[in-house]
Amino acid sequence: QVQLVESGGGLVQPGGSLRLSCAASGFTFGGYAMSWYRQAPGKERELVATITTAGVTTNLANSVKGRFTISRDDARNTAYLEMNSLKPEDTAVYYCNALVGFKYCWGQGTQVTVSS
């Protein structure tokens, strides 16, 4: 079955950087767009970034443009979210997502906390 496993979260000071990874299995990774979402306490889950197949197109939420980068390595079945210049408002649980067989598939999430 489809599995998405996020890693790389943690505690970082404002202005710092983190790189999140999403290891995928159970489907033909290279044939699907991948997305990152995040959910802060008391807020709805929001789309952060999307990358199409072969990395042809990437889209980022306005709140992270210029600071975050989404990428993928199809040989490793892994998607990445590079996060720079982190702000306290980036604190959230970050989830990897793929739409496979008309079903949205989610990982378990990884916590990112930006605090001094």
Secondary structure in CASP SS format (residue, H / E / C, confidence):
PFRMAT SS
TARGET T0000
AUTHOR 0000-0000-0000
METHOD secondary structure of the structure
MODEL  1
Q C 1.00
V C 1.00
Q E 1.00
L E 1.00
V E 1.00
E E 1.00
S E 1.00
G C 1.00
G C 1.00
G E 1.00
L E 1.00
V E 1.00
Q C 1.00
P C 1.00
G C 1.00
G C 1.00
S C 1.00
L E 1.00
R E 1.00
L E 1.00
S E 1.00
C E 1.00
A E 1.00
A E 1.00
S E 1.00
G C 1.00
F C 1.00
T C 1.00
F H 1.00
G H 1.00
G H 1.00
Y C 1.00
A C 1.00
M E 1.00
S E 1.00
W E 1.00
Y E 1.00
R E 1.00
Q E 1.00
A C 1.00
P C 1.00
G C 1.00
K C 1.00
E C 1.00
R C 1.00
E E 1.00
L E 1.00
V E 1.00
A E 1.00
T E 1.00
I E 1.00
T C 1.00
T H 1.00
A H 1.00
G H 1.00
V C 1.00
T C 1.00
T E 1.00
N E 1.00
L E 1.00
A C 1.00
N C 1.00
S C 1.00
V C 1.00
K C 1.00
G C 1.00
R C 1.00
F E 1.00
T E 1.00
I E 1.00
S E 1.00
R E 1.00
D E 1.00
D C 1.00
A C 1.00
R C 1.00
N C 1.00
T E 1.00
A E 1.00
Y E 1.00
L E 1.00
E E 1.00
M E 1.00
N C 1.00
S C 1.00
L C 1.00
K C 1.00
P H 1.00
E H 1.00
D H 1.00
T C 1.00
A E 1.00
V E 1.00
Y E 1.00
Y E 1.00
C E 1.00
N E 1.00
A E 1.00
L E 1.00
V E 1.00
G C 1.00
F C 1.00
K E 1.00
Y E 1.00
C E 1.00
W E 1.00
G C 1.00
Q C 1.00
G C 1.00
T E 1.00
Q E 1.00
V E 1.00
T E 1.00
V E 1.00
S C 1.00
S C 1.00
END
